[in-house]
């Protein structure tokens, strides 16, 4: 089935809060948001950029048992609509963490 953007973001926010809770329980001193919204560390960012194409079946081995669909640059690379790429999830994590520092994840 299909999930709307609001419902998707609500589920991602719940997962971020769950991951922060685990990090609190084990006593970490810096938290991360868990990257639940990312199917792949490269594909996630490529999807948010104009000038990038992604293949459906062009999987390549990255390392070990990890496979990725590397993007292909086909034009000028810019953020779609000038949107931020990670700020929303980072803000959810920071709110859930309270005073504990949060590390922004780029990959």
C-alpha positions, 0 to 999 in steps of 0.5 A: 500500500501507499503511505502519505508523507505525514503518516510516513514522517510520524512513523519515522519520528516514533522510530527516532524517539525509540532509538534515542530512548535506547541510547539514553538507557545504555548511557551514551553521551552523544546520540544519533537519530538512527537513520531509519528514513534512509534506504541507503547512505548514498541513495537517500541524498541522491533522491533529494538532489536534482541532476541525479538519476538512480537505477532500479537494478544497477546494484553494485557491491560496496563492501562485504555484503553491502550493495548500493545503487550508485547515482548517476550525475546527469546535470547540475547538482542542486538541492530539490526546491532548496530543501534541507536534507537532514534538518527535520530528523535531526530536530526530532532527535534533538528534541527527544534527547533533551540536553544530550548532544546529537551528532548529525549523520551525513552517511 
